[in-house]
Amino acid sequence: MAYAAVTSLMGTLHLHFLQSQPRLPLPDKQQIVSSLHEILAFLQESLEKSEIGDDNLAMKDLEAEMRDVAFKAEERIEMELSSIYLQSSSTEACLLRLDGILKQAVKQTDYLKKKLIKIKSKQQFAKGPSILGRMRQRGLLLGSTSSQPADPQPQNNITISKFSKSASKFDSRMVGCDKEFKTILNKLTQQSAEKLQVISIVGMGGIGKTTLAKKVYKDPSITSHFYKQAWVTVTQVYNVEQMLQCLIGCVNAASRDELHEQRQRNAKENMRRLLMGNRYLIVMDDIWSTTAWDSVQGCFPDDNNGSRILLTSRLREVAEYASSGNSIINMHFLDANKSWNLFCNVFGQTKFLSVFEQIGRNIVKKCNGLPLAIIVIASLLSKTEETVEKWNNVAENVSRYVTSDSNDACSRILYLSYNQLPHHLKACFLYFGVFPEDYEIHVKKLVRLWDAEGFLRAVDHRNMEEVAMECLQDLIDRSLVLIGKQSYNGKIKTIRMHDLLRDLCLREARYENLLNVIGNDYHGAVAGLVKACPWISMKPGCSSIQITSMCFDKLHSLHSVDYVDLSKKLLCQFKLLRVVDVKIANRNFKDMMVYMANLVHLRYLALYRTLSPVELKLFEHWNMQSLIVRASTVRLCSREASRIWKMPLLRNFYVGASRTLGALPLLSSSFTLEASEVVHRNIETISWLRPKCCTEDLFTRIPNLKKLGIHGENFELENSDGFHNFVHLGQLEKLSIKKWNFKLPYSGIPWATSFLQNLKKLKLHWTGLEWSEIRLIGMLPNLEILKLIEACKGREWEPCEGGFRQLKRLVIEDGCLEDWNAVGDHFPVLEHLELSDCISLREIPIELADITTLALIQLTQCLPSALASAKRIQDEQQSYGNEALLVRSIAMYPDSFQYRTSRGNRRMRLMREKVESDE
């Protein structure tokens, strides 16, 4: 964690002392601060350039020193800053101590710099603990009883013999990959594509990439189709010469003497000569880098004869780099049935007594669909005496076995994936440990948390959230994070982590002294803090924290997905908190907010309370980046809201109703915000403003706003001309409007050119517009998503030609719309059409069949006649050759009578607040 510690300290120095308008100018100490920052920058750059997964003992020890020195220096600096900002002690004394801390930090980091240079200058590094050795240190491997060395050095890293026909007993037991198997066979053998193509199989370690590739390699249709076949296993540390000799040995039937003679010649030329004119299949298994691919791809001639190359990799970037077009096969975890089938195949029998089947299924369930874990467990049970006691013992220890047993290949592979992460990604990966098991994490929330924690490196002219998104994508590409929900266009909305990977996160985060998970133990007692760590995660069901030791100086973040009572004593102890993301149980919310005024280092504050209204009080938190409050009702007066102008780093400000199922907010949770005297260029998100705030004065003060939520009360006609002022929000990308009866101005707005030219998503909810006014919205040049939720008055909608040129998703929820007269040209690039509660709409215009991009029509609680018209559109699309259009129906009404009898229930449902899923 040296990189994270160094980066965090650099950020703290820049934030408080080095930016253009620092909060605490130190002119007489500027040289010391700058020197410290420069030394840290050197250490940071050196870590970035260091070899990934380096086992050098001296470097490992040095990195541990860097981590401890940087964390301790930052802790001491922030403690003194807290005293200065809160004026809790003499400022002069604090500055004197701060001077000493900075000088000591310069001395220590300069020593580390010299030590690093000395290590790097050596020709030979002392070999440190191997990967298996570090696994043993972390408890991944229990003591081995073998007399052989635990980590023998391989003779080489390349498979240099022909692919063995006597494959592993697991190779033929592939389960759950029939679709992928057929897809690969088709891509390899299709006659229409004669040009050389590269197909890649991507997935995390242990998921079955090699097993699938081997099955394909040995399939009779493959062996009969290709004249030459070769298999090479490319590990992380590869040797090009050995790779080529391995391939040559596979494709060449020459004698041993002839092979020796050929090896004396240029290996690349020899390989290319052997393949020339032949239809060949090359399998490169376990490739980790683009450079490995670059080093050999020139050996593969393209004779337009249908030759193919099949790669397996954990890294999507490698697969995309090498693959042809869309020739990437993604491996997925097995579902419950396929997992059990795999277990039975490996075990060697499919019929069990009911008691053993139940135990076995429970064990398999804990493997969470990871093929290699299932294979290991099945192999263990196949060697275990078939008694209930013995099987129950395995069941009780299976979690520990798959993560800590000396023979647990899954843990070794997972740790290897973690060990190979670049330095800047390791803290990002370990941070997933703060979330509960099986928790679905919103992407936007995660990247903001990473930014607030401070372990992301600032990049010139780049938004930190963009940098965080790149880190997340890297983790996804490495198959260490699983994609949850996606938007219509494939954009990732939520992610989750496999349990085995989360176990790795927890283990490594604890080993690095980063994470303390507290909660109810098996006796039902609430655990206290027993270890100093920067991150605390409270288990579901844990409602309080017992202060059992003085270990609060390191605490940076507090997380809880369940209700927790934050006492005054607790908040006073946690002086260095940067992140608070909790559900609040405190009865006196306002008093709790007063205590939070002392948390001067807060960067991310997210409070949730659904049980009662909240009166919100804000303070001038200088470092605040994201401030989010959700409750059944939030009261925020204008004077309190205006305090955000004293938060110069604030980017995201959300105050609104919670999303508790069935909760009807008593009042709107929108607020009034008066314009600032200065321009605030960092704010990117504000929700929910009152309509009367839509003024030129306010909007010109927030020119970089990207997302805005407007929420009126009681559908009043408030500031009906305010929409005109959106002309001042040139960077706005998402706009949601609720309960505001406004008018769209026909004149004075350049609708088709410069007005809201960056707006991509618009949601109108109970706005009282006329359907004829929607034609103006259709003129917005880059609008991609339009949601109309009871937004318009009237029964007929007839769009105009020339509008909605970029609209890809249209959502309509309207019980009054009866006639929709549209043609394909009205929505030329529409992909998704979603209708909900459109119970008066008897049919969808058949002319929409002319939209060639249409991929989905979804109807929820609509009439059967509307569904029938959707299927007619589908039939007509199929007659054009478009087989991709999907028609989906959910909870359809059999007739309009049922709708009329349930109209009251529907209206009650619509009265519930529909809050956006992200801040």
Secondary structure, DSSP 8 states (H G I E B T S, - for coil): -HHHHHHHHHHHHIIIIISSS-SS--GGGHHHHHHHHHHHHHHHHHHHHS-TT--BHHHHHHHHHHHHHHHHHHHHHHHHHHHHHHT-S-HHHHHHHHHHHHHHHHHHHHHHHHHHHHHHH-SS--B---HHHHHHHTTSS-----SS-SS---S-SB--S---SS--TTTT---S-HHHHHHHHHHHH-TT--S-EEEEEE--TTSSHHHHHHHHHH-HHHHHH-SEEEEEEB-SS--HHHHHHHHHHHH----HHHHHHHHTS-HHHHHHHHHTTS-EEEEEES---HHHHHTTGGGS---SS--EEEEEES-HHHHHHHS-TT-EEE-----HHHHHHHHHHHHT-S---HHHHHHHHHHHHHTTT-HHHHHHHHHHHHTS-S-HHHHHHHHHHHHHHHHH-TT-HHHHHHHHHHHTS-HHHHHHHHGGGGS-TT--EEHHHHHHHHHHHT-S---TT--HHHHHHHHHHHHHHTTSSEE--B-TTS-B-EEE--HHHHHHHHHHHHHTT-EEEE-B-TTS-B-B--S--SEEEE-TT----B--SS--TT--EEEEEEEE---HHHHHH-TT--EEEEEE--S-HHHHHHHHTT-TT--EEEEEE-SS-EE------TT--EEEEEESSEE--HHHHGGGGG-TT--EEEEEE---TT---SS---B-----SS---S--EEEEE-GGG--HHHHTT-TT--EEEEE-STT---STTGGGGGGG-TT--EEEEES------SSSS-TTTTTTTT--EEEEES--EEGGGHHHHTT-TT--EEEEES-EESSEE---TT--SS--EEEEE-SS--EE---GGGSTT--EEEEES-TT-----GGGGG-TT--EEEEES--HHHHHHHHHHHHHHHHTT----EEEEES--SSHHHHHHHHHHHHHHHTS----S--
